[in-house]
Amino acid sequence: MQIELYDWEVKEAIADYMKKEYGMDFNTDHIDQAEIEYLKVEEVYKKHKNGKIVKNAYGNPEVDWENSPTHSQLAVFDEGSKIILYVFNYGDKYYD
């Protein structure tokens, strides 16, 4: 399932949260722009002793996840922006 949340829906959710948690009326008209911070992984590939990149059975380079650094990134979330969430239901067998 794909869920799309536009900027005005996110602002409305923030106002509802502020009202519910802090009892505070929050005017979303004063939010011109927001930023979303996320982590991005810089992929580092595994290498043989001779320096060649290690490849899996399909011929694709293998990522060395333990040595791949993460960097904080910012994205502007303003009018016309949206967040897309993909929600999967794997059934009850994974939730014992």
Steps between C-alpha positions, in 0.01 A plus 500: 500500500625847418417791730560856379508788746513849354654796677169637627406157646831479686451854634147407612636190676760714681226738618289206623801356683578834669136530610484141630838480675551857621149650498629774272332650195755508221447713191648320201472809279832618645687194373641610165752225460621202696798270465510125528820347630584148391801271495662394175744208482813549294556151366851357529567183305687195626839444338732205454861521623607599149262799504236364262136537608331186635195398294211273596365206298302740277803714415399796716750663738454408867448789740703505821219622729719502813743750346247709307465840670169680538455872439221726613313661209237773492207530262277807472135424567290791377181566305434229246726245669378162611618201699435157353487201734486143378325273750514124461293243686694178530231324702500363851779247444763772561333630815498197732 
